[in-house]
Amino acid sequence: MKKLEPFIKELFNKHLSINEFLPDIEETRSFTSNLIRLLFPNNPCDSQLQYRLKFKESRLLLEKLMLSVEDKLNGSVEEHADTFFDSLPRVYNSLIKDAEAIYNFDPAVTNLQEVICAYPGFYAIAVYRIANQLLLQGVPLLPRIMSENAHSETGIDIHPGATIGQSFFIDHGTGVVIGETSVIGNHVKIYQGVTLGALIVKKSMTARKRHPTIQDNVIIYAGSTVLGGETVIGRDSVIGGNVWLTESVPPQSLVYHTSTIKIRANKDKDDYMDFSI
């Protein structure tokens, strides 16, 4: 422990010199989850007054979180809180359409409440729409913390800077990655393991569109990877499982990966690798 003392002292002095403080991660997680529960309560409040007070508490927590980045805001914390909470009716209506898309397309769903309470895809989309609104307002860092919290909870990574239309459906969801400059149209459905990513990763491309555009009514099945800022998947297309795409396809395309099936003769049975995992 004696050898650690100089290091502890050095770290302490370094922390004292930090002028920039970050939003608290746990409070950010709490704000996001509580706001979603306010929009879609499992148990109704006893009175409208109690419901209003919960919204006020949520607003106060958002203002507290934004205080840590106040010097980077174009406007006051109060103005940004007003803009955000004024946007909630629009965010709510978008989320209802997302939940209905999941309910209407997934035969395993019994009711809309099941989607809202239990589906990780819906939760990840809900956090995205909240974080995206804050990012559009120019609030730094906080939206990214929100999206990474959702990523850790669901396995679904949606950058808050992505542009996503109405009635979006992520089924199962684990391993889904949607990059910052992705543009997704209306009524799009994607499955687990889908990546909408960049073809080339360079810091110099920060301000350029690096991720694909997915037009309306597209379905992308599990394990597929679509890369590149100039790649456009035309409307009403179906991208099959495990497809690798780095170029555009026209509307109404059907793109699929062909698996090769080989029937082995008896004499070949000892020629394959036997993996023990």
N, C-alpha and C positions, 0 to 999 in steps of 0.2 A: 504493500500500500504506500510505503514511503516514496517509491519511485514514481507513483502515480500523482503525488501531490503537486509537483511542478506543472504537470499536464492539466490538472484540475484548475490550478490558478490561472494558467494561460487561457483555458477555455472560458473561465468566468470573466476575465478581463476582456476577452474578445466579444462575449455576449453583451457586456456593458456598453461596448462601442457601437452596437448595432442600432441604427436609426430606423430601420424598416421592420415593422412587425407584420406577421402573417395572420390571416383569419384562423381562428381556432378550428381544427379539423373536426373534433367531436361536436362542437356547437353548429358547425356547418351541416354535418350529417343530421343533427337533431332538427335544425330548421327545415331541411328538405323533407324529411320523413313526416314531421308534424304538419307541414303545409299540405302534403298529399293526403294525410288523414283528415285535415280540415275540409279539403275539397271533396273527399270521398269517405265520410265517417262510417266506421263500423257500428258505432253506437251514437244515436242522436243526442244532442245536448238537451238539458232540461228546459232551457229557455233561449229565446233569441238573444237576450242580453248576454247570457253565458257564451253563446256562439260568437257574438261580436267581440267579447273580451278575449277570446282565444285568438281571433284574428289580430287584435291589437298587440297581444303578446308576441305573435309571430312577426309582426312588423317591427317591434322593438328589438327583437333578436337580429333581424336583418340589418337594421340600422347599426347595431353594435358590431356586426361582422364587417359592414362596409366602412366603419370608422378606421379599420386597420389599413385601408387603401384609399382613405379620403383625399390624400394629396394628389392622387392620380385620377380623380373623378372630374369630369366636366360638369360641374354643378354640385349642389350640396347633397349630403346624405339623405336629408328629408325629401328633396326633389326626386332623387332616384327611387326612394321607397314609394313615393306617390305614384311615379310612373309604373313601377313594377306591380303594385297592387291594383292599379287601374287596368292593367293588362290581364288580370286573372280571369275575367269572364271569357276572353278570347282563348286563353290557355286551356281553361276548363272545357270549352266547346270542342277544341281540337282533341283533347284527351278522351272525351266521350266518343268521338268518331273513331279514335284508335281502338278503344275498348270494344266498340261495336264491330269493327273489322275483325278482331280476334274472335269474338263470339260467333259471328256469321260464317267464318271460314273454318274454324276448328270444331270438328264433331265431338271432341272430348269435353267441350265446355257445356255445363248445364245451365248457367245463367251469367248475366253481366257482372254481378257481384263477385263471382268466382274469379273472373278475369282481373278485376280491380284488386282483390285481396291477395291472390295467390300467384299470378303469372309474372315471372321475372321480366319477360319481354315488356309487359305493360309498365312495370316499375321503372325500367331503364328508359323507356320513352318518356315517362312522366318527368323524371329527373332531367332528361335532355331538354324538354320544352321549358322547364323552369330556368335551367342554366342558360339556354339559348337566349331567352328574353333578357337576362341580366347582361349577357355578352353584347347583345344588340344595343343595350343602353351604354356600353362602354365601361362596364364594371370589370376591372381586371382580376385575375387570379381566382376569385370566388367561384365562378362558373366551372373552372377546371377542377377545383377541389371537389365540387359537387359531382361532376362526371366521373372522377376517379373513385369516389366513394361508391357510386352505383356500379362501377366496373368491378370493384372488389366484392360487392355483395351479389352480383348477378353473373359475372363472367362476360358481360356485354360492354363493349368499349365504344361509346358514341361521343365523338368530340363535340363540344357545345357549339363550335363554329359551323358544323354541317348544316345544310339547308334541307329540311324534310317536310314534305307536303302532308296532306290530310289522309286519314284512314291508313296509317302505317301499321304493319303487322310483322312482329318478330316472333317466330315460333321456336320454342325450346330455348334458343338464344345463346347457349354457352359457346364462347369463342368467336362471337360476332365482333368485327372491327369496322367502324365507319369513320373514315378520316375527315380531317378538318374541312377540306374544300369539296367534299362530296355534295352532290345535288341529287335529291331523291324526289320524284314526283308524287302524285296522289295514287292511293290504292296499290302500293307496292308491298310485296310479301317476301321476306327473306327468312331462311332457316339457319340452324346452328352452323358455326364454323365458316360463315361467309365473311370474306374480307373485301372491303372497298378501300383500296390502298393506293399508294404512290408507286409509280414505275421506277422513278429515280429519287433517291433520298439525299438531298444536298441542302445545307443551310442557306445557300444563296437562292433557293427556290421558295423561301418563306412567303413572299408576297404573290406567288403564282398559283394558279389552280393546278393541284397535283393529283387530285382524286377524281374518280369517274362521275359521270352523270347517268342516272337511272330514270328513264321517263315513266309516264303513267302506266299502271296496270301490269308491271313487270313482276315475275316470280323468279327468285334465285334460290335454287335448292342447295342442300347442305354441302359444305366443304368447298364451295366454289370461290375463286379469287378473281376479282376484276380490278385491274390496275391502270393508272394513267389519267392525267387531267384532261386529255383530249378524247378519251374513250367514252362513247355514248352508247348505252343500251336502249335501242328504240322501243317505243311504246308497245304494249301487248306482247312482249317477247317472253320466252321461258328459257332460263338458263339451267340446265340440268346439274346434277350433283358432280362435284370434283372437277368442274371445268376451270381451265386457266385462260383468262381473256386479257389481252393487252391492246386490242383494237376494237373499233366500233362495230356494232351489228345493226342492220336496219330494223324498222318496226316489224312486228309479228314474226320475228325469228325464233327458231327452235335450235338451241345449241346444246349439245350433249357430249359427254365423254364416252368413248367406246371401250369397253373392257374386252380383253381377249380371253377366250375360253379354250383350253387345250386339254383333250382327253389323253391321259397317259396310258401307254401299253403296260402290261404286267412287268415287262423287263425293265421299264423305266422307274419303277416304284422306289428304288433305292437311290435315285439320282436327285432327289429334292432335299433341300435343307430342312432339318428338323429343329426348330427353335424351342428352347426351354426358357420360359420367361417367369 
